[in-house]
């Protein structure tokens, strides 16, 4: 555009027989006038003092025309005692000047009304052209920048990072994904305007902490990405991330209130030749790790992280289908009387028979079910299928005096339809409530005490037994044992596992057993893997146990052998080890 304007100015200068012409635009935010084009070109120093002229600066030659909307003629003396005549015609749009079309003539010069009218028409055309150029410039800016923070957006980030990762460019190239945890709460509590203020403040602080040429982009709602301009390895990038986290640690004052968001940062490093999308994905995975793992809020991408999250994402995408297409199976682990080996109960444990990954244990996918709202569907599947199998055993003469234990998730326990679903499963398979025990984790009973109280008492009206699983790992549960209708506590395997060589764990187990006896509760030791642990449990007054010393969880057809005899022969001299689920 400047070259085109120069040709227009040259034609006008020749037509009006003047010495110099210029076009300047007005930037209202900066309160300045900015040179667009001039003719003939001056021999100006670098930087040119007339390139950007602020209206309020001392001796500003454009101060008088800041707000004019009509042509203005001025006469002045030059440095050589010559008269200089200037004509300034504003570029008016919607009643305000957006630029200046000016001409200078050495000597006295009288502009006719007709000439000024022509210049006014030309200025109007230029005003429309300038408005279109400004609009196009703004649209281009918006397509590459975030409107709220004025930082580059994800389109600009991908382009920049792609250039940095081109083969032959200096490397390695670090990408830091900065996430704000708590912005939704700020939006909810103080409103979205407050949330916007936090984002703008974070953007400003990031710019203050980093070098001028470092790329800072807003990547999403509450995420920013930093790409340092200089090459940086994992160690240096992690140090930078820690410094950024510290710099963003202080709160933001909004309407007299100081609010703060937890800052987590994921770090990934690419080498020239890598794809920008891959590097950013690795940084995002590292951010997930920083948010969910004990990493002090900063995590660096590793291959182990990739494998972990790749499996988690795969499970998230496919678990719902597994619940409906019979990919899930149940294994059963017996609970016995350590004094006789008699089978007292079987615990139903879900597995996923994955087509390519083999048999997946519940630790792999139950947590995903909790976070993806599939816990109810998964729990219902386990309840229905466990009750069906248990009823089949009883019809065939097995398990007449055995209790079926089924795990219930926190989500199920707080579902208002849970009791109805349990009752339906019992009725459908002809089972008495007292033949089934639902196991809840220790913290379930304090997560929503009022809801848990109502649900558990409703289950007791069905005669369903209640056990607290993993007992000893939670908090504030002891005061609730009287309030909740619990029949059994299961000592967590982490204490049982070290019974033979940890005085501290022995003291904890002894306390739990004593507490259970005081409340008149059954007590079970889970995760029994050694003969020493089994003997210690017996010595402390706990004779019910399950674990690898007795048997691993087994498919239904294999567990029938033990249910048929109602006894599992084992020796307290035998040793074994491994996970009990």
C-alpha positions in Angstrom: 0.0 0.0 0.0 2.7 2.6 0.8 4.1 2.4 -2.8 0.6 3.0 -4.2 0.0 6.0 -1.9 3.4 7.4 -3.0 2.3 7.3 -6.6 -0.9 9.1 -5.6 1.0 11.7 -3.7 3.4 12.3 -6.6 0.5 12.9 -9.0 -1.2 15.3 -6.5 2.1 17.2 -6.0 2.6 17.6 -9.7 -1.1 18.6 -10.2 -1.1 21.3 -7.4 2.5 22.3 -7.9 3.6 21.9 -4.3 6.9 20.6 -2.8 6.0 17.8 -0.4 3.1 15.5 0.5 2.3 12.9 3.1 -0.3 10.6 4.4 -0.4 9.7 8.2 -2.9 7.6 10.1 -4.1 8.4 13.7 -3.7 5.7 16.4 -6.2 6.8 19.1 -5.0 4.2 21.6 -1.4 5.4 21.4 -2.5 9.0 20.9 -0.1 9.4 18.1 0.1 9.9 14.3 2.0 7.4 12.3 3.6 7.9 8.9 2.0 5.8 6.1 3.7 7.3 3.0 5.4 10.5 1.8 6.7 12.0 -1.4 9.4 12.8 -2.2 11.1 10.6 0.4 13.1 12.4 3.0 16.7 11.5 3.9 15.8 10.6 7.5 17.9 9.2 10.3 17.1 5.7 11.8 15.0 5.7 13.7 13.0 8.4 12.0 11.7 10.9 14.5 8.7 11.6 12.3 7.7 8.0 11.9 5.6 8.0 15.1 4.8 11.4 16.6 2.8 11.6 19.8 0.3 14.4 20.0 1.3 15.4 23.5 5.1 15.3 23.0 7.0 18.6 23.2 6.9 20.7 20.0 4.7 18.1 18.3 4.1 19.4 14.7 0.7 17.7 14.7 -0.7 18.7 18.0 -3.0 21.3 16.4 -4.6 18.8 14.1 -5.3 16.0 16.5 -9.1 16.5 16.4 -9.7 18.6 13.3 -12.4 17.4 10.9 -12.2 20.2 8.4 -9.3 21.2 6.1 -6.7 23.4 7.8 -4.2 25.9 6.2 -1.2 27.1 8.2 1.6 29.5 7.5 5.0 29.4 9.2 8.5 30.6 8.9 11.2 27.9 8.0 14.7 27.8 9.4 15.9 29.9 6.4 13.4 32.7 7.0 11.2 31.4 4.2 7.5 31.3 4.3 6.0 27.7 4.4 2.4 27.0 3.7 0.8 23.7 4.8 -2.5 22.3 3.9 -3.8 19.5 6.2 -7.0 17.6 5.1 -8.3 15.1 7.7 -9.5 11.7 6.7 -12.9 11.7 8.4 -14.8 8.5 9.1 -18.0 8.5 11.2 -17.4 12.1 12.3 -13.8 11.5 13.6 -10.4 11.9 11.9 -8.6 8.7 11.3 -5.7 10.2 9.4 -4.1 13.3 7.8 -3.4 14.1 4.1 -0.9 17.0 4.1 0.9 19.1 1.5 3.8 21.6 2.0 4.7 24.5 -0.3 7.7 26.8 0.3 6.5 30.4 0.0 3.1 31.8 0.3 0.4 29.7 -1.3 -3.3 30.3 -1.4 -5.5 27.2 -1.8 -8.7 27.8 -3.6 -12.0 26.5 -2.2 -12.3 24.2 -5.3 -8.8 22.7 -4.6 -9.7 22.1 -1.0 -12.9 20.5 -2.1 -11.0 18.1 -4.4 -8.6 17.3 -1.6 -11.5 16.6 0.7 -13.0 14.1 -1.7 -9.6 12.5 -2.1 -9.2 12.4 1.7 -12.7 10.7 2.0 -11.7 8.0 -0.4 -8.4 7.5 1.4 -10.4 7.3 4.7 -12.5 4.5 3.3 -9.4 2.8 2.0 -7.6 3.2 5.4 -10.6 1.9 7.2 -10.6 -1.2 5.0 -6.9 -1.6 5.5 -7.3 -1.2 9.3 -10.2 -3.8 9.3 -8.1 -6.3 7.3 -5.1 -5.7 9.5 -7.3 -6.2 12.6 -8.8 -9.4 11.2 -5.3 -10.7 10.4 -4.3 -9.9 13.9 -7.3 -11.6 15.4 -6.6 -14.7 13.3 -3.2 -15.0 14.8 -3.7 -13.5 18.2 -5.9 -14.0 21.3 -8.3 -11.1 21.6 -8.3 -11.1 25.4 -4.5 -11.2 26.2 -3.2 -10.0 22.8 -0.8 -12.9 22.8 -0.3 -15.1 19.8 -2.9 -17.9 19.5 -2.5 -21.6 18.7 -2.3 -20.9 15.0 0.6 -18.6 15.4 2.2 -21.1 17.9 2.0 -24.0 15.5 3.5 -21.8 12.7 6.3 -20.5 14.9 7.2 -23.9 16.4 7.1 -25.5 13.0 9.7 -23.0 11.8 11.9 -23.6 14.9 11.8 -27.4 14.3 12.7 -27.3 10.7 15.7 -29.5 9.9 19.0 -27.7 10.2 17.7 -25.1 12.7 19.4 -24.9 16.1 18.0 -27.3 18.8 16.8 -28.7 21.0 13.6 -26.7 21.2 11.7 -26.6 24.5 7.9 -26.2 24.9 6.4 -25.4 28.3 2.7 -25.9 28.7 1.4 -23.6 31.6 -2.0 -24.5 33.1 -4.1 -22.6 35.6 -6.0 -24.8 38.0 -8.9 -22.9 39.6 -9.9 -20.5 36.9 -13.3 -22.0 36.7 -13.8 -21.4 40.4 -12.8 -17.7 39.9 -15.3 -17.4 37.0 -18.0 -19.0 39.1 -17.3 -17.0 42.3 -16.4 -13.6 41.0 -17.6 -13.7 37.4 -16.0 -14.1 34.0 -14.7 -10.5 34.1 -12.6 -11.5 37.1 -11.4 -14.6 35.3 -10.4 -12.5 32.3 -8.4 -10.2 34.6 -6.5 -13.2 35.9 -5.7 -14.3 32.4 -4.5 -10.9 31.4 -2.4 -10.7 34.5 -0.8 -14.1 33.9 0.0 -13.1 30.3 1.7 -9.9 31.6 3.7 -11.7 34.2 4.8 -14.3 31.7 6.1 -11.5 29.4 7.9 -9.9 32.3 9.7 -13.1 33.2 10.8 -14.1 29.8 13.1 -12.8 27.2 11.8 -10.4 24.5 12.1 -13.0 21.6 10.6 -15.9 23.6 7.2 -17.0 22.1 4.3 -16.9 24.5 0.9 -18.0 23.2 -2.5 -18.6 24.7 -3.2 -22.2 23.8 -6.7 -22.6 25.3 -9.1 -21.5 28.0 -6.7 -21.7 30.9 -3.5 -22.8 29.2 -0.5 -20.9 27.8 2.6 -22.2 25.9 6.1 -20.8 26.2 8.7 -21.6 23.5 12.1 -20.1 24.6 14.0 -18.5 21.7 17.3 -20.1 22.6 18.0 -23.8 22.4 17.2 -25.6 25.7 17.5 -29.1 27.0 15.3 -30.9 29.5 17.2 -29.8 32.5 17.4 -26.1 31.5 13.7 -26.1 30.5 12.7 -27.6 33.9 14.6 -24.9 35.7 12.8 -22.3 33.6 9.5 -23.9 34.3 10.2 -23.8 38.1 11.1 -20.1 37.8 7.9 -19.3 35.9 5.8 -21.2 38.4 7.4 -19.3 41.3 6.8 -16.0 39.4 3.2 -16.8 38.9 2.7 -17.9 42.5 1.4 -14.6 44.0 -2.3 -13.8 43.8 -4.2 -11.2 41.7 -6.2 -8.5 43.5 -9.6 -8.1 41.9 -12.1 -5.6 43.5 -10.3 -5.8 46.8 -10.1 -9.6 46.8 -6.9 -11.5 46.3 -7.5 -14.6 44.2 -4.9 -17.1 43.0 -4.8 -20.2 40.8 -2.5 -23.1 41.1 0.0 -23.2 38.3 1.2 -26.4 36.8 3.7 -26.7 34.0 4.5 -29.5 31.6 7.8 -29.6 29.8 8.7 -31.3 26.5 11.8 -30.9 24.3 11.9 -31.5 20.6 14.7 -31.7 18.1 14.8 -30.2 14.6 12.8 -32.6 12.4 10.1 -33.3 15.0 6.5 -32.2 14.2 5.2 -29.2 16.2 2.0 -31.1 17.0 4.0 -34.0 18.5 6.1 -31.7 20.7 3.0 -29.8 21.9 1.2 -33.1 22.6 4.2 -34.3 24.7 4.1 -31.0 26.6 0.4 -31.4 27.2 0.9 -34.9 28.5 3.6 -33.6 30.9 1.1 -31.0 32.1 -1.4 -33.8 32.8 1.3 -35.4 34.9 2.1 -32.2 36.7 -1.6 -31.8 37.6 -2.2 -35.4 38.8 1.1 -36.7 40.1 3.4 -35.7 43.0 5.6 -33.5 40.8 5.5 -30.2 42.7 3.6 -28.7 39.8 6.3 -29.2 37.2 6.7 -32.4 35.1 9.0 -33.3 32.2 7.8 -35.6 29.4 9.2 -39.1 29.4 8.5 -42.2 27.4 7.0 -43.8 30.6 4.5 -40.9 30.8 3.6 -41.4 27.2 2.9 -45.1 27.8 0.8 -44.4 30.9 -1.4 -41.8 29.3 -1.6 -43.6 26.0 -3.1 -46.6 27.9 -5.4 -44.3 30.0 -6.7 -42.5 26.9 -7.3 -45.8 25.1 -9.2 -47.1 28.1 -11.2 -43.9 28.3 -12.2 -44.3 24.7 -13.0 -48.0 24.8 -14.3 -48.8 28.3 -17.9 -48.1 27.6 -17.9 -50.6 24.8 -16.2 -53.2 27.0 -19.0 -52.9 29.5 -21.5 -53.8 26.8 -19.7 -56.3 24.6 -18.8 -59.0 27.2 -15.1 -58.0 27.2 -15.3 -57.9 31.0 -14.8 -61.0 33.1 -15.1 -61.8 36.8 -12.5 -63.6 38.9 -13.1 -64.7 42.4 -10.8 -64.7 45.4 -11.8 -66.9 48.4 -11.7 -65.7 52.0 -11.0 -68.5 54.5 -10.8 -69.4 58.1 -7.1 -69.6 58.9 -7.7 -72.1 61.6 -9.4 -74.7 59.3 -9.0 -73.6 55.7 -12.8 -73.5 55.4 -14.1 -71.1 52.6 -16.2 -68.3 54.2 -16.7 -66.0 51.2 -15.6 -65.2 47.7 -14.9 -61.7 46.5 -15.9 -60.8 42.9 -13.1 -58.9 41.1 -13.6 -57.5 37.6 -11.0 -57.9 34.8 -11.0 -56.6 31.3 -10.1 -59.2 28.6 -8.6 -56.7 26.2 -8.2 -58.0 22.6 -4.6 -56.7 22.2 -3.4 -55.9 25.7 -4.4 -59.1 27.4 -6.0 -59.3 30.9 -6.2 -55.9 32.5 -6.5 -55.7 36.3 -9.0 -53.3 37.9 -6.3 -50.8 38.9 -5.9 -50.1 35.2 -9.4 -49.0 34.4 -11.6 -48.6 37.5 -10.1 -45.1 38.2 -11.0 -44.2 34.6 -14.5 -45.4 35.2 -14.8 -43.1 38.2 -13.6 -40.0 36.2 -15.6 -40.7 33.1 -18.9 -41.4 34.9 -18.9 -45.0 33.9 -18.6 -46.2 37.5 -22.4 -46.9 37.8 -22.5 -48.9 34.6 -19.4 -50.9 35.5 -20.6 -51.5 39.1 -24.1 -52.6 37.8 -22.4 -55.1 35.4 -20.3 -56.5 38.2 -23.3 -56.8 40.6 -25.6 -58.5 38.0 -23.0 -60.9 36.7 -21.6 -61.8 40.2 -25.1 -62.5 41.5 -25.9 -64.6 38.4 -22.8 -66.7 38.9 -23.3 -67.0 42.7 -26.9 -68.1 42.1 -25.7 -70.7 39.6 -23.3 -72.1 42.1 -26.0 -72.4 44.7 -28.4 -74.1 42.4 -25.7 -76.7 41.7 -25.0 -77.2 45.4 -22.0 -75.1 45.8 -21.5 -72.1 48.2 -24.5 -72.8 50.4 -22.8 -71.3 53.4 -20.6 -68.8 51.5 -21.0 -65.0 51.3 -20.6 -63.2 48.0 -18.5 -60.0 48.3 -18.9 -57.3 45.7 -17.1 -53.9 45.6 -19.3 -50.8 45.4 -17.7 -47.5 44.2 -18.3 -44.1 45.8 -20.3 -43.0 42.7 -22.7 -46.0 43.2 -23.1 -45.3 46.9 -24.3 -41.7 46.2 -26.6 -42.7 43.3 -30.2 -42.5 44.5 -31.1 -45.6 42.4 -28.3 -47.8 43.8 -30.5 -49.6 46.4 -33.2 -50.3 43.8 -30.6 -51.8 41.5 -29.2 -54.0 44.2 -32.7 -55.2 45.2 -33.4 -56.0 41.5 -30.3 -58.1 41.1 -31.1 -60.0 44.3 -34.7 -60.6 43.3 -33.8 -61.6 39.7 -31.4 -64.3 40.9 -33.3 -65.4 43.9 -30.7 -64.5 46.5 -31.2 -63.5 50.1 -29.7 -60.2 51.1 -27.6 -61.7 53.9 -25.8 -63.9 51.3 -24.3 -60.7 49.8 -21.8 -58.3 51.3 -21.1 -54.9 49.6 -17.5 -53.6 50.2 -17.0 -49.9 50.3 -13.7 -48.1 50.6 -13.0 -46.4 53.9 -13.3 -42.9 52.7 -16.7 -43.5 51.1 -18.3 -43.3 54.4 -17.0 -39.7 55.0 -17.2 -38.4 51.4 -21.0 -37.8 51.7 -22.0 -39.0 55.2 -25.7 -38.1 55.0 -26.1 -39.8 51.6 -24.0 -42.8 52.7 -26.0 -43.1 55.9 -29.3 -43.3 54.0 -28.0 -45.7 51.4 -26.4 -48.1 53.8 -29.4 -48.2 56.1 -31.6 -48.9 53.1 -29.3 -51.7 52.1 -29.5 -53.1 55.6 -33.3 -53.3 55.3 -32.6 -55.7 52.4 -30.3 -57.6 54.9 -27.3 -56.9 52.7 -24.0 -57.0 54.7 -21.7 -54.0 54.6 -17.9 -54.2 54.8 -15.3 -51.3 54.9 -12.5 -52.3 52.6 -8.9 -51.0 52.8 -9.4 -50.1 56.5 -6.7 -48.0 58.1 -5.7 -46.0 55.0 -8.4 -43.3 55.4 -9.2 -40.6 58.0 -12.0 -39.6 60.3 -13.6 -43.0 59.9 -13.5 -44.2 63.5 -16.1 -41.7 64.7 -18.5 -42.9 62.0 -18.4 -46.7 62.8 -21.2 -46.3 65.3 -23.3 -44.2 62.9 -23.0 -46.5 59.9 -24.4 -50.0 59.8 -21.1 -51.8 59.2 -20.7 -55.5 59.7 -17.1 -56.1 58.7 -13.8 -54.3 58.4 -11.0 -55.5 56.1 -7.5 -54.6 57.2 -5.7 -53.0 54.3 -3.0 -55.2 52.6 -0.3 -52.5 53.1 -0.3 -53.2 56.8 -0.7 -57.0 56.5 2.1 -57.3 54.0 4.7 -56.1 56.5 3.4 -57.7 59.6 6.3 -60.0 60.0 9.0 -57.3 60.0 7.3 -54.0 60.9 6.5 -53.3 64.6 4.6 -50.2 63.5 2.3 -52.1 61.2 1.8 -54.8 63.8 0.7 -52.1 66.3 -1.7 -50.6 63.7 -3.2 -54.0 62.9 -3.5 -54.9 66.6 -5.4 -51.6 67.2 -7.7 -52.2 64.2 -8.5 -55.7 65.5 -9.2 -54.4 69.0 -11.4 -51.7 67.7 -13.4 -54.1 65.5 -13.9 -56.4 68.5 -15.1 -53.5 70.6 -17.7 -52.6 68.0 -18.7 -56.3 67.5 -17.5 -56.4 63.9 -16.0 -59.2 61.9 -12.4 -58.6 60.9 -10.6 -59.8 57.8 -6.9 -59.5 56.9 -6.5 -59.0 53.2 -3.3 -59.4 51.1 -1.9 -62.3 53.2 1.2 -63.4 51.3 3.4 -65.1 53.9 2.9 -67.7 56.5 4.4 -65.3 59.1 1.6 -62.7 58.3 -1.1 -65.4 58.7 0.3 -66.6 62.0 0.6 -63.0 63.3 -3.1 -62.4 62.4 -4.1 -65.5 64.3 -2.0 -64.5 67.3 -3.7 -61.0 67.3 -7.2 -62.5 67.1 -8.0 -62.3 63.4 -8.8 -65.7 61.8 -10.4 -64.6 58.5 -8.1 -63.8 55.6 -7.6 -63.8 51.9 -4.5 -63.3 49.8 -2.0 -65.1 47.5 -0.8 -67.4 50.3 -4.2 -69.0 50.1 -4.9 -68.5 46.4 -4.9 -66.0 43.6 -8.2 -64.7 42.2 -9.4 -67.4 39.9 -12.0 -67.7 37.0 -15.4 -69.0 38.0 -14.7 -72.6 36.7 -11.5 -72.8 38.7 -12.9 -71.5 41.9 -15.7 -74.2 41.8 -13.1 -76.8 42.9 -12.7 -75.0 46.2 -16.4 -74.3 46.6 -17.2 -78.0 46.0 -15.0 -79.1 48.9 -15.7 -75.9 50.9 -12.1 -76.0 52.0 -8.7 -74.8 50.8 -5.8 -76.9 52.2 -2.7 -74.7 52.8 0.2 -74.7 55.2 1.4 -72.0 57.4 4.9 -73.0 56.5 4.2 -72.1 52.8 5.4 -68.7 51.4 4.2 -66.7 48.5 4.2 -63.2 47.3 2.4 -60.9 44.8 -0.7 -58.8 44.5 -3.9 -60.1 46.0 -6.1 -58.6 43.3 
